[in-house]
């Protein structure tokens, strides 16, 4: 038995890791689609590369392909794809997203932050049915030519200016889903990078100072975690939280206080070596399955001054609480 174990161990040691996928940019997105064909970019890129191998942007989308993918292989895939099944599949995925609180918050947060719905660019059944096979094929062939040109991430800017504000989506559910996003460029006003700051505040499965602040203020919550993201070329902190209506204003005020403190004072310098090591360990334990992670799409520069946050709340709020929430966001 020991010999078998040794062979398995040797096999693992000698195994060659799979080559990373090739990512290419396609200068096409929600802003370039014909007004009467929303979802065309999603349909054409899914037909060309697969339903899990693309991400639609505002003016620049990305596709992922196995290394060595040729134009002939792409053309063969396009010729073999079942477009009717593809329409049904993307429309079903959209319906699933529309019934998922996390996806609803993500979509609402992106719209209020950037004024665009590119994170939810999948077509509805009616939209998918209105786009003909010929239109999908023609758009996909145009994308093939752009892929052949070899545009890399960073060569195809997909920047948008930051907006910020509050979105409230009324749903008959007692437990609120709350999303908060704020630009967090490293070095601005003494701030550390979004990754280090998120590690300090606390990520999923690795709580930090944010939950400690909520505990000190006796704010009940179901979830509280921070995710560092790059959105439209801007590093951001994105917070996912959950509570009930009675405590949502106190929760937002606590987050506001903690982020202000981070902007004013930064991460304690003595904690930086530990936090950098913790961030590396977290990435090793929780590897992202996002094919497009860290694929920069332009650098517009940070918003001037202290930008207003983007806040999205999904659930049921009394009118008085909604008024208080608007005031809390306005005072940020």
Secondary structure, DSSP 4 states (H G I P E B T S, - for coil): -HHHHHHHHHHHHHPPPPPPPEEEEES-BTTTS-TT-TTHHHHHHHHHH-TTSEE-BSS-EEEEE-TT--HHHHHHHHHH--HHHHHHHHHHHHHHHHT-HHHHHHHHHHHHHHS--GGG-PPPHHHHHHS-HHHHHHHHHHHHHHHHTTPPTTSS--------EEEEEE-S-SEEEEEEEEE--TTGGGPPPHHHHHHHHEETTEE-HHHHHHHHTT---SEEEEEEEEETTEEEEEEEEEEEGGGHHHHHHHHHHHHHHHHHH-S-GGGHHHHHHHHHHHHHHS----TTTT-------PPSSSPPPEEEEEE---HHHHHHHHHHHHT-
